[in-house]
Amino acid sequence: MNTHLHVTAWVLAFILFAIVVILNKSGKAKGAKITQMILRLDYLLILYSGGSLLAAYFGGPQMGEAIFKALAGIWAIFAMEMISMKSGREEKTTSWWIQLAIAVILTLILGFGRLGFGFA
């Protein structure tokens, strides 16, 4: 069940993140700010559900990979937050987009490809 909650929270985060970036690009700062606050609440849900999943791996043979996946997930959240903030201030975000892509790819490969819980 935690896996479903975690994936649902991530999908919601990507949708809210896209909305924040679009609103920032179109100059609607107030709407972007409100959506960004909702996105930050979703980050807490991601961290809670991810922490719950991580705890299930402690003591097992894949503990190292699970910790690395958690760090990559936190990196992805941080990159999303930096893009959201910098796009609101009309600053360059290219390096953060690259970091987000790398972090998301690592997280997905480890989460769905390497670690064993899947969607049980």
URNOR-V375974 format. One record per residue. SS is DSSP state (helix for helix, strand for strand, loop for the rest). PSI is psi in degrees with one decimal (NA if undefined). Layout:
# URNOR-V375974
ss:SS psi:PSI
ss:SS psi:PSI
This chain:
# URNOR-V375974
ss:loop psi:-37.7
ss:helix psi:-32.4
ss:helix psi:-42.8
ss:helix psi:-42.8
ss:helix psi:-43.3
ss:helix psi:-47.2
ss:helix psi:-40.5
ss:helix psi:-41.9
ss:helix psi:-38.9
ss:helix psi:-43.6
ss:helix psi:-44.3
ss:helix psi:-40.1
ss:helix psi:-42.9
ss:helix psi:-38.8
ss:helix psi:-48.3
ss:helix psi:-39.1
ss:helix psi:-45.1
ss:helix psi:-40.9
ss:helix psi:-43.0
ss:helix psi:-47.2
ss:helix psi:-43.4
ss:helix psi:-44.5
ss:helix psi:-39.1
ss:helix psi:-41.9
ss:helix psi:-31.0
ss:loop psi:5.7
ss:loop psi:16.9
ss:loop psi:75.8
ss:helix psi:-39.6
ss:helix psi:-46.0
ss:helix psi:-38.9
ss:helix psi:-39.4
ss:helix psi:-44.0
ss:helix psi:-45.5
ss:helix psi:-36.3
ss:helix psi:-35.9
ss:helix psi:-39.0
ss:helix psi:-39.9
ss:helix psi:-40.1
ss:helix psi:-34.8
ss:helix psi:-37.6
ss:helix psi:-34.5
ss:helix psi:-39.9
ss:helix psi:-39.2
ss:helix psi:-40.1
ss:helix psi:-45.7
ss:helix psi:-40.0
ss:helix psi:-52.1
ss:helix psi:-36.1
ss:helix psi:-39.9
ss:helix psi:-38.5
ss:helix psi:-42.5
ss:helix psi:-40.6
ss:helix psi:-41.3
ss:helix psi:-30.4
ss:helix psi:-21.3
ss:helix psi:-12.8
ss:loop psi:132.2
ss:loop psi:-9.1
ss:loop psi:175.6
ss:loop psi:-18.8
ss:loop psi:20.1
ss:helix psi:-42.6
ss:helix psi:-44.6
ss:helix psi:-37.6
ss:helix psi:-39.8
ss:helix psi:-42.3
ss:helix psi:-39.9
ss:helix psi:-40.8
ss:helix psi:-42.9
ss:helix psi:-39.1
ss:helix psi:-36.7
ss:helix psi:-41.3
ss:helix psi:-38.4
ss:helix psi:-43.1
ss:helix psi:-43.4
ss:helix psi:-44.3
ss:helix psi:-42.8
ss:helix psi:-40.7
ss:helix psi:-42.6
ss:helix psi:-42.2
ss:helix psi:-40.2
ss:helix psi:-43.4
ss:helix psi:-46.3
ss:helix psi:-46.4
ss:helix psi:-32.6
ss:helix psi:-29.5
ss:helix psi:-29.8
ss:loop psi:6.4
ss:loop psi:40.0
ss:loop psi:163.9
ss:loop psi:139.1
ss:loop psi:8.7
ss:helix psi:-48.5
ss:helix psi:-33.8
ss:helix psi:-34.6
ss:helix psi:-40.9
ss:helix psi:-45.3
ss:helix psi:-40.4
ss:helix psi:-45.0
ss:helix psi:-45.8
ss:helix psi:-46.5
ss:helix psi:-42.3
ss:helix psi:-41.7
ss:helix psi:-46.9
ss:helix psi:-45.0
ss:helix psi:-43.8
ss:helix psi:-41.4
ss:helix psi:-45.5
ss:helix psi:-41.7
ss:helix psi:-43.3
ss:helix psi:-27.1
ss:helix psi:-39.4
ss:helix psi:-42.6
ss:loop psi:145.5
ss:loop psi:-12.8
ss:loop psi:-37.6
ss:loop psi:-138.6
ss:loop psi:40.6
ss:loop psi:NA
